[in-house]
């Protein structure tokens, strides 16, 4: 007779959400084969977690945690806005983002493995699929965190001595304006080269001389840089100045940032 261990029953239960006895019977029937047991439980209608694991998770919340000069940001997804506001869903997100920060976990697979059992238990409790989507860490002298409506989260790293109120406003700007890079120098060469080729192709159609074409392309590239870099963007609270000018005026410096938005 096949020895069905408690750990085997537990694994099957976590993967399917079926009861202990259903899992034990399925394992005995399959000779201890987990995958076959899952199939049998699905056929009999007992595999709750397995079914939910395949459902789309388009809602959720962003969580952040800051501890001294290191911070973490997490995207945790679910199926409905109702569950995204559930107290246990929120507690689960806060627990994970804190542990990721304190243990400096930046690998999503490690985080998922660490919290898989709790994820399945929460999934079964709320009746929806729960997905641990992404995690990131940021290290800096000073870190400001900003969350907008639980759906957009921003971490901003700055130098010590920077104006904290200004950095908070810049975090709000990042949430609204979606910069992709900090400065022009941070843009990968392939991104710049691709845009340059597009603009050159467009400008060439005007059938102007080479000098004018070069000026047209240069102007459009500068506009491109200003739109996708934080430093080049117009400040949303004062469109008369760029973020770069704001930082100079306030003797502040942004060294890095991370922006997460649900569903990106």
SERO-4910 file (N, C-alpha, C, O; in steps of 0.05 Angstrom, whole numbers):
BEGIN
 pado doro    nc1    nc2    nc3   cac1   cac2   cac3    cc1    cc2    cc3    oc1    oc2    oc3
  Unk    A     17    -24      0      0      0      0     18     25      0     37     26     14
  Unk    A     10     45    -16     25     70    -18     24     85      8      2     89     19
  Unk    A     47     95     18     47    111     42     41    140     35     58    154     23
  Unk    A     17    150     42     10    178     37     17    195     61      4    194     81
  Unk    A     38    210     58     48    226     80     32    252     84     18    261     66
  Unk    A     35    263    108     21    288    114     30    311     97     14    328     89
  Unk    A     56    311     90     67    332     73     56    331     45     52    351     32
  Unk    A     51    307     35     39    303      9     10    312      8      2    325    -11
  Unk    A     -4    306     29    -32    315     31    -33    346     33    -49    359     20
  Unk    A    -14    358     48    -13    387     51     -7    400     25    -20    420     18
  Unk    A     12    389      9     19    401    -17     -5    400    -36    -11    420    -49
  Unk    A    -19    378    -36    -42    375    -54    -65    394    -45    -78    406    -61
  Unk    A    -68    397    -19    -89    415     -8    -83    444    -15   -101    459    -23
  Unk    A    -57    452    -13    -50    479    -20    -54    485    -49    -62    507    -57
  Unk    A    -49    465    -66    -51    469    -95    -80    468   -105    -87    479   -126
  Unk    A    -97    455    -90   -125    451    -99   -146    465    -82   -167    472    -92
  Unk    A   -140    468    -56   -160    479    -38   -181    458    -30   -200    465    -16
  Unk    A   -177    433    -37   -195    412    -29   -191    405      0   -171    411     12
  Unk    A   -211    391     12   -209    383     40   -188    361     44   -179    348     25
  Unk    A   -181    357     70   -160    338     76   -167    310     67   -151    296     54
  Unk    A   -192    301     73   -200    274     65   -202    270     35   -194    249     24
  Unk    A   -212    291     21   -213    290     -9   -185    287    -20   -181    271    -39
  Unk    A   -166    301     -9   -138    300    -18   -126    272    -13   -113    261    -30
  Unk    A   -132    262     11   -120    236     18   -131    214      0   -117    197    -10
  Unk    A   -158    215     -5   -170    195    -22   -159    197    -51   -155    177    -64
  Unk    A   -155    222    -60   -145    226    -88   -117    216    -90   -110    204   -111
  Unk    A   -101    220    -70    -73    210    -70    -72    179    -69    -55    167    -83
  Unk    A    -89    168    -53    -90    138    -52    -98    127    -79    -86    107    -89
  Unk    A   -118    139    -91   -128    130   -117   -107    133   -139   -105    116   -157
  Unk    A    -90    154   -138    -70    159   -158    -43    146   -152    -24    149   -167
  Unk    A    -41    133   -129    -16    121   -121      5    141   -113     29    137   -115
  Unk    A     -5    164   -103     14    184    -93     23    204   -114     40    221   -109
  Unk    A     10    203   -138     18    221   -160      2    248   -157    -22    248   -159
  Unk    A     17    269   -151      5    296   -146    -11    306   -170    -34    313   -167
  Unk    A      1    305   -193    -11    316   -217    -37    301   -225    -57    313   -232
  Unk    A    -36    275   -223    -59    258   -228    -81    264   -208   -105    264   -214
  Unk    A    -73    268   -183    -92    274   -161   -106    300   -167   -130    303   -162
  Unk    A    -91    320   -177   -103    346   -183   -124    343   -205   -145    354   -204
  Unk    A   -117    327   -226   -135    322   -248   -161    310   -238   -183    317   -246
  Unk    A   -158    290   -220   -182    276   -210   -199    294   -193   -223    293   -194
  Unk    A   -186    311   -177   -201    330   -160   -215    351   -177   -237    359   -170
  Unk    A   -202    359   -199   -215    378   -217   -240    366   -229   -261    378   -231
  Unk    A   -237    341   -237   -260    327   -249   -283    324   -230   -307    325   -237
  Unk    A   -276    320   -205   -297    315   -184   -308    342   -173   -326    342   -157
  Unk    A   -295    364   -181   -305    390   -172   -293    399   -146   -303    419   -135
  Unk    A   -273    385   -135   -262    393   -109   -238    412   -112   -230    424    -92
  Unk    A   -226    415   -135   -202    431   -138   -209    460   -140   -210    471   -162
  Unk    A   -213    473   -118   -220    501   -117   -197    520   -124   -199    537   -141
  Unk    A   -174    516   -111   -151    534   -114   -140    532   -142   -132    552   -154
  Unk    A   -139    507   -153   -128    503   -180   -144    519   -201   -133    530   -219
  Unk    A   -171    519   -198   -188    534   -216   -183    564   -213   -181    578   -233
  Unk    A   -182    573   -188   -178    602   -184   -151    612   -193   -149    635   -201
  Unk    A   -131    595   -192   -104    603   -200   -102    611   -229    -83    625   -237
  Unk    A   -121    603   -246   -120    609   -274   -137    633   -281   -138    642   -304
  Unk    A   -150    645   -261   -168    668   -267   -152    694   -268   -132    697   -254
  Unk    A   -162    712   -285   -148    738   -289   -149    756   -265   -170    759   -252
  Unk    A   -126    768   -258   -124    786   -235   -117    814   -245    -94    821   -247
  Unk    A   -138    830   -251   -133    857   -262   -135    879   -242   -130    902   -248
  Unk    A   -144    872   -218   -146    892   -196   -123    887   -176   -106    869   -180
  Unk    A   -123    903   -155   -103    898   -134    -93    924   -121   -106    945   -123
  Unk    A    -70    923   -108    -60    946    -94    -29    946    -96    -16    925    -99
  Unk    A    -18    970    -93     11    974    -92     18    979    -62      4    994    -49
  Unk    A     39    967    -53     48    970    -25     77    979    -25     93    971    -42
  Unk    A     84    997     -6    112   1005     -3    120   1003     26    103   1004     44
  Unk    A    146   1000     31    156   1000     58    184   1012     57    201   1005     41
  Unk    A    189   1030     76    215   1044     77    228   1039    104    215   1043    125
  Unk    A    253   1032    103    268   1027    128    296   1039    124    313   1028    111
  Unk    A    300   1063    136    325   1077    134    332   1083    105    318   1098     92
  Unk    A    354   1071     94    362   1078     67    355   1056     47    368   1054     26
  Unk    A    335   1040     53    326   1019     34    296   1018     35    283   1021     56
  Unk    A    284   1013     12    255   1011     10    246    990    -10    262    983    -27
  Unk    A    222    980     -7    211    960    -25    184    969    -35    170    984    -22
  Unk    A    178    960    -59    151    966    -71    141    941    -84    156    927    -98
  Unk    A    115    935    -79    103    910    -87     77    914   -101     61    932    -94
  Unk    A     72    898   -122     46    897   -135     33    871   -128     44    849   -135
  Unk    A      9    872   -116     -6    848   -108    -33    850   -122    -48    869   -119
  Unk    A    -39    830   -138    -64    831   -154    -85    811   -145    -80    791   -132
  Unk    A   -110    819   -151   -134    802   -145   -154    806   -168   -147    820   -188
  Unk    A   -177    795   -166   -196    797   -188   -215    821   -186   -225    831   -207
  Unk    A   -221    830   -162   -240    852   -159   -230    874   -141   -213    870   -124
  Unk    A   -241    898   -144   -235    921   -127   -244    915    -99   -232    926    -80
  Unk    A   -265    900    -96   -275    893    -69   -254    879    -53   -250    886    -29
  Unk    A   -242    858    -64   -221    843    -50   -196    860    -46   -182    857    -26
  Unk    A   -190    878    -65   -167    896    -62   -169    913    -37   -148    922    -26
  Unk    A   -193    917    -27   -197    934     -3   -202    917     22   -206    927     43
  Unk    A   -201    890     18   -205    872     41   -182    874     61   -159    876     53
  Unk    A   -189    874     86   -169    878    107   -147    856    107   -124    862    113
  Unk    A   -155    832    101   -135    810    101   -117    811     76    -94    804     77
  Unk    A   -128    820     54   -112    824     29    -91    846     34    -68    842     27
  Unk    A   -100    867     47    -82    890     53    -60    881     73    -37    888     70
  Unk    A    -68    866     93    -49    856    113    -28    838    100     -4    839    107
  Unk    A    -37    821     81    -19    803     66      2    819     50     25    813     51
  Unk    A     -8    840     36     10    857     21     30    871     39     54    873     32
  Unk    A     21    882     61     39    896     80     60    877     91     83    885     95
  Unk    A     52    853     98     71    833    109     92    827     88    116    826     96
  Unk    A     85    822     63    104    815     43    124    838     37    148    834     35
  Unk    A    113    862     34    130    885     26    150    891     48    173    900     43
  Unk    A    141    888     73    159    892     96    182    872     96    205    878    100
  Unk    A    174    846     93    194    825     93    214    828     70    238    823     73
  Unk    A    203    836     47    221    840     24    241    861     29    265    858     22
  Unk    A    233    882     43    252    904     50    272    895     70    296    898     66
  Unk    A    262    883     92    280    876    114    300    854    106    323    853    116
  Unk    A    291    835     89    308    814     80    321    819     53    335    802     42
  Unk    A    315    843     42    325    852     16    320    831     -6    338    822    -20
  Unk    A    295    824     -9    286    805    -29    277    821    -54    257    835    -53
  Unk    A    292    818    -76    284    832   -100    277    812   -122    268    820   -144
  Unk    A    279    786   -117    272    765   -136    243    757   -131    237    746   -110
  Unk    A    226    761   -150    197    755   -147    193    726   -143    174    718   -128
  Unk    A    209    708   -154    206    680   -151    212    671   -122    198    653   -111
  Unk    A    231    684   -109    237    678    -81    214    687    -64    207    673    -45
  Unk    A    204    711    -70    182    721    -54    157    703    -57    143    698    -37
  Unk    A    151    695    -81    128    677    -86    131    651    -71    112    641    -58
  Unk    A    155    639    -72    160    614    -58    157    617    -28    145    599    -15
  Unk    A    166    639    -17    165    644     12    136    646     21    129    637     43
  Unk    A    119    659      5     91    665     13     70    648     -1     46    655      0
  Unk    A     78    626    -15     58    611    -30     36    599    -13     13    599    -20
  Unk    A     44    588     10     24    575     27      4    596     37    -21    590     37
  Unk    A     13    619     45     -5    640     55    -22    651     32    -46    658     36
  Unk    A    -11    652      8    -26    662    -15    -50    643    -21    -72    652    -26
  Unk    A    -45    617    -20    -66    598    -26    -88    599     -4   -112    598    -10
  Unk    A    -80    602     21    -99    603     42   -116    629     39   -141    628     44
  Unk    A   -104    651     32   -119    676     27   -137    673      3   -160    682      4
  Unk    A   -127    660    -18   -143    655    -42   -168    640    -36   -190    647    -45
  Unk    A   -166    620    -19   -189    603    -12   -208    619      6   -233    615      5
  Unk    A   -197    636     22   -214    651     41   -230    673     27   -254    676     32
  Unk    A   -218    688      8   -232    710     -5   -247    701    -30   -264    715    -41
  Unk    A   -241    676    -40   -255    666    -63   -246    677    -90   -261    675   -109
  Unk    A   -222    689    -90   -211    700   -115   -182    692   -119   -168    686    -99
  Unk    A   -173    692   -143   -144    688   -149   -128    711   -137   -137    735   -140
  Unk    A   -105    706   -126    -87    726   -115    -60    721   -129    -50    699   -129
  Unk    A    -49    742   -140    -23    740   -154     -3    759   -144     -7    784   -144
  Unk    A     20    749   -135     43    766   -127     58    772   -152     72    756   -163
  Unk    A     55    797   -162     63    803   -189     91    813   -193    106    803   -210
  Unk    A    100    832   -176    127    842   -179    136    856   -153    120    866   -138
  Unk    A    162    856   -150    175    868   -126    200    883   -135    213    874   -154
  Unk    A    207    905   -123    231    919   -129    242    932   -104    226    940    -86
  Unk    A    268    936   -102    281    949    -80    294    975    -90    303    976   -113
  Unk    A    296    994    -73    310   1019    -79    327   1027    -55    318   1026    -32
  Unk    A    352   1033    -60    371   1042    -39    380   1070    -45    387   1077    -67
  Unk    A    380   1087    -24    388   1115    -28    393   1127      0    385   1116     20
  Unk    A    406   1151      0    411   1165     25    385   1171     39    382   1168     63
  Unk    A    365   1181     24    339   1188     35    318   1178     15    321   1181     -9
  Unk    A    296   1166     25    275   1155      8    248   1165     16    240   1165     39
  Unk    A    233   1174     -4    205   1183      0    187   1164    -15    192   1156    -37
  Unk    A    165   1156     -1    145   1138    -12    119   1153    -17    111   1169      0
  Unk    A    106   1148    -39     80   1160    -45     62   1139    -58     70   1126    -77
  Unk    A     37   1137    -48     18   1119    -61     -7   1135    -67    -18   1149    -50
  Unk    A    -17   1132    -92    -41   1145   -100    -64   1125   -104    -63   1108   -122
  Unk    A    -84   1127    -87   -108   1111    -90   -102   1081    -90   -117   1066   -102
  Unk    A    -81   1072    -78    -72   1044    -76    -64   1032   -103    -54   1010   -104
  Unk    A    -68   1047   -125    -63   1035   -151    -37   1044   -164    -27   1032   -183
  Unk    A    -26   1066   -154      0   1076   -164     19   1080   -140     11   1093   -120
  Unk    A     42   1069   -141     62   1073   -120     88   1083   -131     97   1076   -152
  Unk    A    101   1101   -115    126   1113   -124    146   1113   -100    139   1120    -78
  Unk    A    171   1106   -106    193   1109    -88    213   1129   -101    219   1125   -124
  Unk    A    222   1149    -86    241   1168    -96    265   1169    -78    262   1174    -54
  Unk    A    289   1165    -90    313   1167    -75    326   1194    -79    326   1205   -101
  Unk    A    336   1206    -57    349   1232    -59    373   1234    -41    378   1217    -24
  Unk    A    388   1256    -45    412   1260    -28    403   1272     -1    383   1285      1
  Unk    A    419   1267     19    415   1279     45    418   1309     42    436   1319     28
  Unk    A    400   1324     54    401   1353     52    381   1364     31    376   1388     30
  Unk    A    370   1345     14    350   1354     -5    324   1362      9    318   1352     31
  Unk    A    310   1381     -3    285   1391      9    264   1369      8    255   1361    -13
  Unk    A    256   1359     32    237   1337     33    210   1343     21    198   1326      8
  Unk    A    200   1367     26    174   1374     14    175   1375    -16    156   1367    -29
  Unk    A    197   1384    -27    200   1384    -56    201   1356    -67    189   1350    -87
  Unk    A    216   1338    -53    218   1310    -62    190   1296    -61    184   1280    -78
  Unk    A    174   1303    -41    147   1292    -39    130   1301    -63    115   1285    -74
  Unk    A    133   1326    -70    118   1336    -93    127   1323   -119    111   1318   -137
  Unk    A    153   1318   -121    164   1304   -144    154   1275   -146    149   1265   -167
  Unk    A    151   1263   -123    139   1235   -122    111   1236   -133    103   1218   -148
  Unk    A     95   1256   -126     68   1260   -136     69   1265   -167     52   1255   -182
  Unk    A     89   1281   -175     92   1286   -204     98   1260   -219     86   1255   -240
  Unk    A    115   1243   -208    122   1218   -221     97   1200   -224     94   1188   -244
  Unk    A     81   1200   -203     56   1184   -204     39   1193   -227     27   1176   -240
  Unk    A     37   1219   -231     18   1230   -251     31   1230   -279     16   1225   -299
  Unk    A     57   1235   -281     69   1240   -308     84   1217   -320     92   1218   -343
  Unk    A     88   1196   -305    100   1171   -316    127   1174   -330    129   1163   -352
  Unk    A    146   1188   -319    172   1188   -332    184   1160   -333    180   1144   -315
  Unk    A    199   1155   -355    211   1128   -358    239   1127   -348    249   1106   -339
  Unk    A    253   1150   -348    281   1151   -340    286   1176   -324    271   1195   -324
  Unk    A    308   1176   -309    315   1199   -292    327   1221   -309    317   1244   -308
  Unk    A    347   1215   -325    360   1236   -342    364   1224   -370    359   1201   -375
  Unk    A    373   1241   -387    378   1233   -415    400   1211   -416    398   1193   -433
  Unk    A    419   1213   -398    441   1193   -397    431   1165   -389    446   1146   -393
  Unk    A    408   1163   -377    397   1138   -368    382   1123   -390    374   1100   -386
  Unk    A    377   1136   -412    361   1124   -434    379   1104   -449    401   1112   -458
  Unk    A    371   1079   -452    388   1060   -467    392   1069   -496    375   1083   -507
  Unk    A    415   1062   -507    423   1071   -534    403   1061   -555    397   1075   -574
  Unk    A    392   1037   -551    374   1026   -571    348   1042   -572    336   1045   -593
  Unk    A    339   1053   -549    315   1070   -548    320   1096   -563    304   1105   -579
  Unk    A    343   1108   -557    351   1134   -570    354   1130   -600    344   1146   -616
  Unk    A    368   1108   -608    373   1103   -636    347   1098   -652    344   1107   -674
  Unk    A    329   1084   -640    303   1078   -653    288   1104   -658    277   1108   -680
  Unk    A    287   1121   -638    272   1146   -641    285   1164   -661    272   1178   -677
  Unk    A    312   1165   -661    327   1182   -680    320   1173   -709    316   1190   -726
  Unk    A    320   1147   -714    315   1137   -741    287   1144   -750    282   1151   -773
  Unk    A    268   1143   -731    240   1150   -738    238   1180   -745    226   1187   -765
  Unk    A    250   1197   -728    249   1226   -733    264   1234   -758    256   1252   -772
  Unk    A    287   1220   -764    302   1226   -788    286   1219   -813    285   1234   -832
  Unk    A    272   1196   -811    256   1187   -834    233   1208   -839    227   1214   -862
  Unk    A    221   1217   -818    199   1237   -820    209   1263   -832    197   1274   -850
  Unk    A    232   1273   -821    243   1298   -829    252   1298   -858    250   1318   -872
  Unk    A    263   1275   -867    273   1272   -894    251   1276   -915    256   1284   -937
  Unk    A    227   1270   -907    204   1272   -926    198   1301   -933    184   1307   -953
  Unk    A    208   1320   -916    203   1348   -922    219   1359   -945    215   1381   -955
  Unk    A    239   1343   -954    257   1350   -976    271   1377   -972    273   1393   -991
  Unk    A    281   1381   -948    297   1404   -941    326   1397   -944    333   1374   -948
  Unk    A    344   1418   -942    372   1411   -943    381   1398   -917    367   1398   -897
  Unk    A    405   1386   -918    414   1370   -896    416   1385   -869    409   1373   -848
  Unk    A    424   1410   -870    427   1426   -845    400   1430   -832    397   1428   -807
  Unk    A    379   1436   -848    353   1441   -836    341   1414   -826    329   1414   -804
  Unk    A    346   1393   -840    337   1366   -831    349   1360   -804    335   1350   -786
  Unk    A    375   1365   -801    389   1360   -776    377   1376   -753    375   1366   -730
  Unk    A    370   1401   -758    358   1419   -738    331   1409   -730    323   1409   -706
  Unk    A    315   1400   -749    288   1389   -744    290   1365   -726    276   1362   -706
  Unk    A    309   1347   -733    312   1322   -718    322   1328   -690    312   1316   -670
  Unk    A    341   1346   -687    352   1353   -661    330   1365   -643    329   1358   -619
  Unk    A    313   1381   -654    291   1393   -639    271   1372   -629    262   1373   -607
  Unk    A    265   1353   -647    246   1333   -640    258   1313   -620    243   1302   -603
  Unk    A    284   1308   -622    297   1290   -603    297   1303   -575    293   1290   -555
  Unk    A    302   1329   -574    301   1344   -548    274   1342   -536    271   1339   -511
  Unk    A    253   1344   -552    226   1342   -542    220   1314   -532    207   1310   -511
  Unk    A    231   1294   -546    228   1266   -538    241   1262   -511    230   1249   -493
  Unk    A    266   1272   -507    280   1269   -482    265   1283   -459    264   1272   -437
  Unk    A    254   1306   -465    240   1321   -444    214   1307   -435    206   1310   -412
  Unk    A    203   1292   -453    178   1278   -446    182   1252   -430    165   1245   -413
  Unk    A    204   1238   -434    207   1212   -421    227   1213   -398    229   1193   -383
  Unk    A    240   1236   -393    259   1238   -370    246   1255   -348    234   1275   -354
  Unk    A    250   1247   -324    240   1262   -301    252   1290   -301    237   1310   -298
  Unk    A    278   1293   -304    291   1318   -303    281   1338   -325    279   1362   -321
  Unk    A    273   1327   -348    265   1344   -370    235   1350   -370    227   1369   -384
  Unk    A    219   1336   -354    190   1341   -355    183   1367   -342    196   1377   -323
  Unk    A    161   1379   -351    150   1403   -339    137   1395   -312    122   1375   -311
  Unk    A    142   1410   -291    131   1404   -265    101   1407   -265     91   1429   -273
  Unk    A     86   1387   -257     57   1388   -259     44   1410   -241     22   1419   -247
  Unk    A     58   1419   -221     48   1439   -203     56   1467   -211     47   1487   -200
  Unk    A     75   1469   -230     84   1495   -241     96   1490   -268    120   1485   -270
  Unk    A     80   1492   -289     89   1485   -316    109   1505   -327    119   1501   -350
  Unk    A    115   1526   -312    135   1545   -322    164   1535   -318    183   1547   -328
  Unk    A    167   1513   -302    194   1503   -297    194   1473   -300    174   1459   -297
  Unk    A    218   1462   -306    221   1433   -308    229   1423   -280    235   1438   -262
  Unk    A    228   1397   -278    236   1384   -253    266   1390   -247    274   1394   -224
  Unk    A    281   1391   -269    310   1397   -266    314   1425   -254    331   1429   -237
  Unk    A    298   1444   -264    301   1471   -254    291   1473   -225    303   1487   -208
  Unk    A    270   1459   -218    260   1458   -191    281   1447   -172    285   1458   -150
  Unk    A    295   1426   -180    316   1415   -162    339   1434   -158    349   1437   -136
  Unk    A    346   1448   -180    368   1468   -177    360   1491   -158    376   1499   -142
  Unk    A    336   1500   -161    327   1523   -144    325   1515   -115    329   1533    -98
  Unk    A    320   1490   -109    316   1482    -81    340   1467    -70    339   1455    -48
  Unk    A    362   1467    -85    387   1453    -77    381   1424    -69    391   1414    -49
  Unk    A    365   1411    -86    357   1383    -81    367   1366   -104    374   1376   -125
  Unk    A    366   1340    -99    375   1321   -120    360   1295   -118    358   1283    -97
  Unk    A    349   1286   -140    337   1259   -142    357   1241   -154    368   1246   -175
  Unk    A    363   1219   -140    383   1200   -149    371   1175   -164    385   1163   -180
  Unk    A    346   1169   -158    333   1146   -170    303   1147   -163    294   1161   -145
  Unk    A    287   1131   -178    259   1128   -172    248   1102   -184    259   1092   -203
  Unk    A    227   1093   -172    212   1069   -182    183   1076   -182    173   1087   -162
  Unk    A    169   1069   -203    140   1074   -205    126   1048   -213    132   1037   -234
  Unk    A    107   1040   -196     90   1017   -203     61   1026   -206     52   1043   -190
  Unk    A     48   1015   -226     19   1020   -229      5    993   -234     15    977   -250
  Unk    A    -18    989   -222    -33    964   -225    -38    959   -254    -48    976   -269
  Unk    A    -31    935   -263    -37    926   -290    -17    934   -311    -22    927   -335
  Unk    A      4    948   -304     24    955   -325     39    931   -334     56    933   -352
***
